[in-house]
Amino acid sequence: METVTRKRIEILVDTPLVPRLLKHARDVDISGWSLIHIDAGGGRDGEWQHDDVTGAAAKTIILMIASKEKADALTESIAPFLDSFRLLLTISDVQVVRGERF
């Protein structure tokens, strides 16, 4: 079966900011996405854990597959927010079947 290279985009974001980032994705014609809710994690600033009662520190990974051009456009669009929203953005190559969908 034939595969093509596309970009896998993952953005770790505070959950309340998800709708804002999905708008940026739609604006660059990325229509497909999945949300993965994260319970706990750690980084340079220490560990954190989701609080089910208050929603404090709730984080989500937005997962998308897109062409290189769309991934580049999204990166440019959200670049100003990387520091202010403390986003973690990763982009990697992935092989997909039915590449015309991305």
Secondary structure, 3 states (H helix, E strand, C coil): CCCEEEEEEEEEEEHHHHHHHHHHHHHCCCCCCEEEEECEEEECCEEEECCCCCCCCCEEEEEEEECHHHHHHHHHHHCCHHHHCCCEEEEEEEEECCHHHC
